Amino acid sequence: MFFYLISILLSPFIRCLARYRAYQGLEEGDRIKERYGYPSITRPFGSLVWMHAASVGETVSIIPVIKAYKSAYPDQTILLTTTTVTAGTIAKQRLEKLCIHQYVPFDVGLWVDRFLNYWKPSLSVFIESELWPNMIQRIYHHKIPLILLNARLSDRSYKRWLRFPFFAKYLLKRFDLCLAQSPTTAERLKKLNAPNVRTMTNLKFAAEPLPYCELKFEELKHLFKERPLWVATSTHAGEEEIVLEVHKNLQKEFPNLLTILVPRHPLRTDKVEKLCMDLGFSVVRHSSLNKQRDFQIYLGDTIGELGLFFALSRIVLMGGSFVPIGGHNPIEPAISKCVVLWGPYMHNFKDVCKILSKSCYNIKTPLELENTLRDLLQKPDETIAMGEKAAAIVKEQAKSIQDIITTLRDYCTHE
């Protein structure tokens, strides 16, 4: 009740925050009422399963689950909620005919009740690590089964929860089932007193290869011709300097080398482009591609086109791993048959990296990155074979998804 009352007192400020976020483009202005629990779509008749995926990563990982669930149980309606606009866009593009999409209400007790009273889900499924006190408590109050799917607890999150063990227990005991994406997370959830914990395969292994436009692929393939190339994706400040230095050194042996550089945040594109030019590199942006051919750096500055770059190259460096960010998802390039390289800071994906280690490279230093790239570029046939092996490992891990579908159905209450 404490959180419920506090949330009501804070609700006017949350409305102001929502309007400000809409002004910034972080909320869809014409759908802002969904964040207050008001529906914008009529609820279909019958049983409804509610799945919540906060952002892009969680949304992409739940796509194969939604497809498999609808295939097995076509009579069930799936309601997918997201927090971010980009995740909502992905839902619209890839799941429009398979589920209803709404934005999740802010964690205000009255708004959550409004949402639950209208949609009346037979089952609630949260993806990865969404733990909002009012939402969890109101779901429990409405006696709706609640599952934490693909549960993940990073080192930092786990240490934070250990400081508040009673609060962690209060939230986790409301879950009927926690399906952890790794043995490490399962053990941590048990220590935090989650009552029913099982280990499952990380859902990201069941993801489909990132889509791309065939027309653009053919255009770029023709433009790049037979140039040796590699991709540095999801890079952060401090990593572009490493990438450009490695490119400079390798260019002595591969004069026609092309580096596709994709910053994690498109808003940094101007800074990255200036950095490239200041260091003497010729650079072209993907969004303003012309017939220019004498460029060394191809700068990916759009959203949703990583699949295109992965299709063009068989070598991908994951950013966020040469600075203490924790890395980004290496499964996405692996499933696209790429050899994946990452740096020393990959702690957010330790278990995934362990599974992929036989077909990928854990790089310690920029010099090691340079030497590894040189070896891969010199042996294209072996590089292609290693990329095929990476994709095969991902495919093998994805086989358990049907067990997840059966488990969800078992917990779904029937109308």
Summary of the structure (lengths in Angstrom):
residues: 415
radius of gyration: 22.7
end to end distance: 29.1
largest distance: 68.6
contacts: 1352
relative contact order: 0.10
helix: 52%
strand: 15%
